[in-house]
Amino acid sequence: MGKKIAIIGAGISGMSSASLLKENGHDITIYANAFSPNITSNKAAAFWFPYHIRNDKRGINWCRQTYMVYTEMAKRSETGISMRKLIKVQRKGMEDGEPVWIDFMPKGSMRMMHAYELPEDIAIGYEVQVPLIETQIFLPFLQKKLTADGVKFIQQEIKGFTELTNDYDFVINCSALGSRSLCNDTSIISVRGQVALLSPLHDMHLYLDNEKPLYIVPRKDAIIIGGTYEEHVEQEQTEPVTIHRLLNNAYETFPFLKEQKVLGSWAGLRPYRPEVRVEHETETNIIHNYGHGGSGFTLAFGCAAEVAKIVEGL
Ligand SMILES: Cc1cc2nc3c(=O)[nH]c(=O)nc-3n(C[C@H](O)[C@H](O)[C@H](O)COP(=O)(O)OP(=O)(O)OC[C@H]3O[C@@H](n4cnc5c(N)ncnc54)[C@H](O)[C@@H]3O)c2cc1C
């Protein structure tokens, strides 16, 4: 029989969990103090790519499962998800053997590039097929679909789990940085990411150079130029000097981008935890799903499937 389930958080972790739990026939209410577009999930670049994830079987499976879900969704243009070419490079002198992320890639989704395809300063290049999730389209699409399927959304800050645990069979905690106070979890930290926005170009591929550092994500509304990885920074705002540096990094690699208009910039706070927490808290009816850092979209549906598995097993 369907259970009565409360989810705290309306980001990608909360909404992907709601989506799978609803499919299993449960009665879902999402509580959140903020919704799209005013949440971290909207600030993501957001392409599927394992980033700062420990290389264990659990993480690999979550990433792969999520890749498969997005591959299916990409068949429908209204989702805002598309399969795109990503060029991932390693600079000369920075090669460090077989990169960890290769283990996460589904079979047939990547190839090593030939030396003649690469610029002088690049030692190794990979051409990878990845899902691009246009958050400005996908998050409203998902929220609308969940609402149509009967999921209730309530705007409310939850100060403690006891506000919900008596009224629901399960409480799923997808509150990201909110878990610092909800769970007294000091291992979760904020990692700020700043990005710049250029006017859109439709025939460009995604690009990732972690050493420069530079990533380029061409969406329908803008080209996202990233980015920074600033641990323990809590201010959700950009700094002009940093944005200038990010743009110069992009112009150095792709001079034609200088022709694009600068549309603006934004910053978001990644909810980083050394280990993503997806588990049932013993002797309670609480299940946690938080701490996805810079990979929340990459992990989302795998973690949601784990949450659904825990619910069905209890
Ligand atoms: C610049 C940038 C680029 C990124 N690029 C990528 C990328 O390319 N690929 C990728 O996979 N990931 C990327 N990420 C990471 C990704 O954005 C996050 O991992 C993801 O958004 C986390 O989702 P979440 O649902 O866990 O958290 P959030 O989106 O932060 O949602 C948390 C929800 O919980 C609610 N909440 C919190 N506390 C409470 C409370 N006490 N009561 C009620 N509600 C509460 C909030 O209101 C919100 O609704 C990027 C992040 C940034 C900042």
The ligand as an ORCA input file, in Angstrom:
! r2SCAN-3c Opt
* xyz 0 1
  C      28.161     26.863    -10.323
  C      27.680     25.448    -10.120
  C      27.793     24.543    -11.176
  C      27.349     23.230    -11.004
  N      27.431     22.385    -12.073
  C      26.997     21.103    -11.939
  C      27.057     20.213    -13.046
  O      27.483     20.584    -14.158
  N      26.627     18.921    -12.861
  C      26.148     18.477    -11.656
  O      25.801     17.303    -11.547
  N      26.071     19.328    -10.590
  C      26.492     20.615    -10.697
  N      26.433     21.459     -9.631
  C      26.015     20.930     -8.313
  C      24.504     20.911     -8.154
  O      23.977     22.200     -8.381
  C      24.152     20.476     -6.712
  O      24.814     19.276     -6.366
  C      22.650     20.221     -6.630
  O      21.926     21.331     -7.086
  C      22.223     19.891     -5.193
  O      20.835     19.678     -5.253
  P      19.969     19.514     -3.927
  O      18.585     19.259     -4.361
  O      20.637     18.503     -3.053
  O      20.110     20.921     -3.191
  P      19.426     22.356     -3.470
  O      19.227     22.620     -4.903
  O      20.244     23.313     -2.668
  O      18.005     22.223     -2.812
  C      17.848     22.164     -1.411
  C      16.387     22.360     -1.077
  O      16.218     22.194      0.325
  C      15.472     23.273      0.844
  N      15.778     23.397      2.270
  C      16.981     23.452      2.873
  N      16.835     23.518      4.219
  C      15.498     23.500      4.452
  C      14.714     23.532      5.629
  N      15.260     23.584      6.844
  N      13.345     23.534      5.514
  C      12.758     23.471      4.301
  N      13.473     23.427      3.153
  C      14.823     23.438      3.228
  C      15.878     24.441     -0.044
  O      14.940     25.493      0.037
  C      15.850     23.747     -1.405
  O      14.519     23.662     -1.872
  C      26.834     22.804     -9.755
  C      26.722     23.717     -8.712
  C      27.136     25.022     -8.883
  C      26.982     25.989     -7.752
*
